[in-house]
C-alpha cells in the first residue's frame, strides 16, 4: 500500500479545481488500487484526509 502522503496527494489532486480531468482520473485510480471505494473517497474528501480513525465501543 502506498504511503499516507502519497494517498493524501492523490486526494488533493482530486479536490483541486486547477487539476486536469486526466490528473483526477489517475489520482482516483491510485486510490482505487489502494482499496478505496467511491464512498471512501467521498468521505475522505469531506474530512480532507485519507487518515480515518474509527472508535469501537466494547
C-alpha positions as CSV (number, residue, x, y, z in Angstrom):
1,X,0.0,0.0,0.0
2,X,1.3,3.5,-0.8
3,X,2.3,5.8,1.9
4,X,-0.2,8.1,3.5
5,X,1.5,11.2,2.0
6,X,1.1,9.6,-1.5
7,X,-2.6,8.9,-0.9
8,X,-3.2,12.4,0.5
9,X,-1.5,13.9,-2.6
10,X,-3.9,11.9,-4.8
11,X,-6.8,13.2,-2.7
12,X,-5.6,16.8,-3.1
13,X,-5.4,16.4,-6.8
14,X,-9.0,15.2,-6.9
15,X,-10.2,18.2,-4.9
16,X,-8.0,20.8,-6.7
17,X,-10.0,22.8,-9.2
18,X,-6.8,23.5,-11.2
19,X,-6.2,19.8,-11.8
20,X,-6.9,18.4,-15.2
21,X,-9.6,15.8,-15.7
22,X,-6.9,13.2,-16.6
23,X,-4.9,14.0,-13.5
24,X,-8.0,13.5,-11.4
25,X,-8.7,10.2,-13.1
26,X,-5.2,9.0,-12.4
27,X,-5.4,10.1,-8.8
28,X,-8.7,8.3,-8.4
29,X,-7.2,5.1,-9.9
30,X,-4.4,5.3,-7.3
31,X,-6.9,5.4,-4.5
32,X,-8.9,2.6,-6.1
33,X,-5.8,0.5,-6.4
34,X,-5.1,1.1,-2.7
35,X,-8.5,-0.4,-1.8
36,X,-10.6,2.8,-1.6
37,X,-14.2,2.7,-2.9
38,X,-16.1,5.7,-4.2
39,X,-17.8,6.1,-0.8
40,X,-14.4,6.0,0.9
41,X,-13.1,8.7,-1.4
42,X,-16.2,10.9,-0.9
43,X,-15.7,10.6,2.9
44,X,-12.0,11.4,2.7
45,X,-12.8,14.5,0.6
46,X,-15.3,15.7,3.2
47,X,-12.7,15.4,6.0
48,X,-9.7,16.4,3.9
49,X,-7.5,13.4,4.6
50,X,-7.2,9.7,4.0
51,X,-6.5,9.1,7.7
52,X,-9.6,7.8,9.4
53,X,-9.9,6.8,13.0
54,X,-12.8,4.6,14.0
55,X,-13.6,4.1,17.7
56,X,-15.4,0.9,18.6
57,X,-17.4,0.7,21.8
58,X,-17.0,-2.6,23.6
